[in-house]
Amino acid sequence: MSNKITVLGSGAWGTALASNQAVNGKTVTLWGRDPAQMQLMRESGRNDKYLSGVQLSTNLTFSDDLLESISGAGIILLVTPAQTLADTAQKIAGSIGSGTVIISCAKGIDQNTGETMGQILHRIFPNHQVATLSGPSFAIDVASNLPTAVTIAADETKTALALCAALSNKNLRCYASNDQLGVDYGGALKNVLAIAAGIVHGRSLGASALAALTTRGFAELQRVALALGAQAETLSGLSGFGDLVLTCSSEKSRNFAYGAAIGRGEDLTQMKLAEGVKTAQIAASIAQNNNIDAPLIFAVNELLSGSINVDEAIAQLMARPLKSEAGIKPA
């Protein structure tokens, strides 16, 4: 495997991952589709559009040429938005070396196909090793070289372990998993639930309500993901529980911030992209089609579609039939 790493996607997360790897002596190229933005980053060594005030590694190379950027890469990190990942993957499919490993770093479910990011990579790159990188990680923390831990999942444990060894450093600790489906669903579903948590925060419903929402949200995440084939241990780890706790606790999370804006009744037209907005509809559809009880995901989807308002969603959730927390039926 070549030592070169190419990161596709020059948003906050892609820039942070690229700088983190470059600052630790790797050969790293960061690709972005906007030539003007990439030139500005090349000249300033910063990405003030997405990571204001953060000085990036001087070892980082910037490119706006997609195929040139992946030439000779041993590892490609796909860090485009979830809904455009398939398109970017298709564009490079015929131009990557036989030994190149492709890693998804996006969190979502494709609206058109219902596929997870890992499933998309397996379909487009049937002859390559593919993986998913996910976990509780704010871009600003990683870009600032603060300690962060994530999960890297691949079908084969040895592949995941090799990728962990290749990408781990003194500031980024990677844990291996062979449950790519679980890591994908954990990252995608927590985005929808983080919007719900943000709404609770923005509506000033209190810390007790936020704790309850996060806890019941985790139970729902487990219920949905397990029904779709995930492993329980994965969901209890960094890419499930860990990521949910992080994104349900801070407006540094775009999904939480988006929900908070809804809760406050603010104009959403200028809000940054929140992957959970795109994922909510397809997640609700998948849960409904599989007869999975997912009241929070259903409520977020109805809110985002305009079918109900925040007060109606709260009343709807609070009026649900009483039951045992562990799902035990009364005698």
ChimeraX attribute file (.defattr): number of C-alpha atoms within 10 A of each C-alpha:
attribute: neighborCount
match mode: 1-to-1
recipient: residues
	/A:1	12
	/A:2	13
	/A:3	13
	/A:4	17
	/A:5	26
	/A:6	28
	/A:7	30
	/A:8	29
	/A:9	22
	/A:10	27
	/A:11	18
	/A:12	20
	/A:13	23
	/A:14	25
	/A:15	27
	/A:16	27
	/A:17	23
	/A:18	31
	/A:19	27
	/A:20	27
	/A:21	26
	/A:22	21
	/A:23	18
	/A:24	15
	/A:25	11
	/A:26	18
	/A:27	18
	/A:28	27
	/A:29	25
	/A:30	26
	/A:31	28
	/A:32	23
	/A:33	14
	/A:34	12
	/A:35	14
	/A:36	11
	/A:37	18
	/A:38	22
	/A:39	14
	/A:40	14
	/A:41	19
	/A:42	16
	/A:43	10
	/A:44	12
	/A:45	19
	/A:46	20
	/A:47	22
	/A:48	15
	/A:49	12
	/A:50	16
	/A:51	19
	/A:52	11
	/A:53	12
	/A:54	15
	/A:55	15
	/A:56	22
	/A:57	20
	/A:58	12
	/A:59	18
	/A:60	21
	/A:61	20
	/A:62	25
	/A:63	24
	/A:64	19
	/A:65	13
	/A:66	17
	/A:67	14
	/A:68	13
	/A:69	22
	/A:70	25
	/A:71	13
	/A:72	18
	/A:73	24
	/A:74	19
	/A:75	25
	/A:76	22
	/A:77	23
	/A:78	25
	/A:79	26
	/A:80	24
	/A:81	18
	/A:82	24
	/A:83	19
	/A:84	12
	/A:85	22
	/A:86	19
	/A:87	11
	/A:88	17
	/A:89	19
	/A:90	14
	/A:91	11
	/A:92	14
	/A:93	14
	/A:94	11
	/A:95	13
	/A:96	19
	/A:97	16
	/A:98	11
	/A:99	15
	/A:100	20
	/A:101	22
	/A:102	24
	/A:103	24
	/A:104	26
	/A:105	29
	/A:106	27
	/A:107	30
	/A:108	31
	/A:109	29
	/A:110	22
	/A:111	17
	/A:112	8
	/A:113	9
	/A:114	16
	/A:115	17
	/A:116	23
	/A:117	29
	/A:118	28
	/A:119	18
	/A:120	21
	/A:121	25
	/A:122	15
	/A:123	11
	/A:124	15
	/A:125	19
	/A:126	11
	/A:127	10
	/A:128	17
	/A:129	20
	/A:130	26
	/A:131	31
	/A:132	28
	/A:133	30
	/A:134	26
	/A:135	27
	/A:136	21
	/A:137	22
	/A:138	19
	/A:139	20
	/A:140	19
	/A:141	13
	/A:142	23
	/A:143	25
	/A:144	17
	/A:145	17
	/A:146	14
	/A:147	13
	/A:148	16
	/A:149	18
	/A:150	22
	/A:151	23
	/A:152	29
	/A:153	33
	/A:154	24
	/A:155	17
	/A:156	16
	/A:157	15
	/A:158	13
	/A:159	20
	/A:160	27
	/A:161	18
	/A:162	12
	/A:163	22
	/A:164	22
	/A:165	14
	/A:166	15
	/A:167	18
	/A:168	17
	/A:169	15
	/A:170	11
	/A:171	18
	/A:172	19
	/A:173	15
	/A:174	25
	/A:175	19
	/A:176	21
	/A:177	25
	/A:178	20
	/A:179	24
	/A:180	28
	/A:181	23
	/A:182	27
	/A:183	33
	/A:184	31
	/A:185	29
	/A:186	32
	/A:187	30
	/A:188	30
	/A:189	29
	/A:190	32
	/A:191	28
	/A:192	32
	/A:193	30
	/A:194	33
	/A:195	33
	/A:196	32
	/A:197	31
	/A:198	29
	/A:199	26
	/A:200	27
	/A:201	26
	/A:202	22
	/A:203	17
	/A:204	14
	/A:205	12
	/A:206	11
	/A:207	11
	/A:208	9
	/A:209	14
	/A:210	20
	/A:211	16
	/A:212	12
	/A:213	19
	/A:214	22
	/A:215	15
	/A:216	16
	/A:217	27
	/A:218	22
	/A:219	16
	/A:220	21
	/A:221	26
	/A:222	24
	/A:223	17
	/A:224	24
	/A:225	24
	/A:226	17
	/A:227	13
	/A:228	16
	/A:229	12
	/A:230	21
	/A:231	18
	/A:232	15
	/A:233	12
	/A:234	24
	/A:235	27
	/A:236	15
	/A:237	18
	/A:238	25
	/A:239	28
	/A:240	30
	/A:241	24
	/A:242	20
	/A:243	24
	/A:244	28
	/A:245	19
	/A:246	20
	/A:247	26
	/A:248	28
	/A:249	18
	/A:250	17
	/A:251	19
	/A:252	14
	/A:253	21
	/A:254	22
	/A:255	29
	/A:256	30
	/A:257	26
	/A:258	26
	/A:259	31
	/A:260	25
	/A:261	21
	/A:262	24
	/A:263	23
	/A:264	16
	/A:265	13
	/A:266	13
	/A:267	9
	/A:268	11
	/A:269	6
	/A:270	7
	/A:271	12
	/A:272	11
	/A:273	12
	/A:274	19
	/A:275	22
	/A:276	30
	/A:277	20
	/A:278	21
	/A:279	25
	/A:280	29
	/A:281	20
	/A:282	20
	/A:283	26
	/A:284	24
	/A:285	16
	/A:286	15
	/A:287	20
	/A:288	13
	/A:289	9
	/A:290	12
	/A:291	11
	/A:292	16
	/A:293	14
	/A:294	18
	/A:295	18
	/A:296	22
	/A:297	27
	/A:298	19
	/A:299	24
	/A:300	27
	/A:301	25
	/A:302	18
	/A:303	18
	/A:304	18
	/A:305	13
	/A:306	10
	/A:307	11
	/A:308	16
	/A:309	16
	/A:310	22
	/A:311	10
	/A:312	13
	/A:313	19
	/A:314	13
	/A:315	10
	/A:316	13
	/A:317	12
	/A:318	10
	/A:319	9
	/A:320	9
	/A:321	6
	/A:322	7
	/A:323	10
	/A:324	8
	/A:325	9
	/A:326	7
	/A:327	7
	/A:328	8
	/A:329	8
	/A:330	6
	/A:331	3
